[in-house]
Amino acid sequence: MPSSDRIKIKVEREQRAQVILTVDGQIAFPLEAGDVIRITELDKKVNIIRSDKRSFYGVVKSKLGWSGGNNA
């Protein structure tokens, strides 16, 4: 998705279940009917730490307990 794209998410007024926004899996924000979340490009650069020992996907796979086998 290009960084120029804008994302808008709106919680419908008829929403029957509780909606929660989580940021980076750390902070949870309960949302109310009619709330709007807008996601745009950050005007600052972010440094990402990389490791030659573990990949991002390897860490996620480990944290989610995915063995890599067929779980069908």
C-alpha positions as CSV (number, residue, x, y, z in Angstrom):
1,M,0.0,0.0,0.0
2,P,1.6,3.4,-0.9
3,S,2.4,5.7,1.9
4,S,0.2,8.4,0.3
5,D,-2.9,6.2,0.9
6,R,-5.2,7.2,3.8
7,I,-7.2,4.6,5.7
8,K,-10.5,5.4,7.5
9,I,-12.2,2.9,9.8
10,K,-15.6,3.7,11.3
11,V,-17.4,1.8,14.0
12,E,-20.9,1.4,12.8
13,R,-23.7,2.7,15.0
14,E,-25.5,-0.6,14.7
15,Q,-22.4,-2.5,16.0
16,R,-23.6,-5.3,18.3
17,A,-20.2,-6.5,19.7
18,Q,-17.6,-4.5,21.6
19,V,-14.8,-3.2,19.4
20,I,-11.3,-2.7,20.6
21,L,-8.4,-1.2,18.8
22,T,-5.0,-2.5,19.8
23,V,-1.7,-0.8,18.9
24,D,1.3,-3.0,18.4
25,G,-0.4,-5.6,20.5
26,Q,0.4,-3.6,23.7
27,I,-2.3,-0.9,24.3
28,A,-6.0,-1.5,23.9
29,F,-8.6,1.2,23.3
30,P,-12.3,0.4,23.6
31,L,-14.2,2.0,20.7
32,E,-17.8,3.3,20.7
33,A,-20.4,3.3,17.9
34,G,-19.6,6.2,15.6
35,D,-15.8,6.4,16.4
36,V,-13.6,7.0,13.5
37,I,-9.9,5.8,13.2
38,R,-7.8,7.5,10.5
39,I,-4.4,6.1,9.6
40,T,-2.0,8.3,7.6
41,E,1.7,8.3,6.9
42,L,4.0,9.5,9.7
43,D,6.1,12.5,8.9
44,K,9.1,11.0,10.8
45,K,11.3,8.1,10.0
46,V,11.3,5.1,12.2
47,N,14.4,3.0,12.8
48,I,13.8,-0.8,12.7
49,I,16.1,-3.1,14.5
50,R,17.1,-6.1,12.4
51,S,18.7,-9.3,13.5
52,D,20.6,-11.8,11.4
53,K,19.7,-14.5,14.0
54,R,15.9,-14.3,14.0
55,S,13.5,-13.1,11.4
56,F,10.4,-11.0,12.2
57,Y,8.1,-13.8,11.0
58,G,10.1,-16.4,13.0
59,V,9.4,-14.4,16.2
60,V,5.7,-14.0,15.3
61,K,5.4,-17.7,14.5
62,S,7.1,-18.6,17.8
63,K,4.9,-16.2,19.9
64,L,1.7,-17.5,18.3
65,G,2.8,-21.1,18.9
66,W,2.7,-22.0,15.2
67,S,4.8,-25.2,14.6
68,G,4.9,-24.8,10.9
69,G,3.0,-28.1,10.4
70,N,-0.4,-28.4,8.8
71,N,-2.9,-27.6,11.5
72,A,-6.0,-28.4,9.4
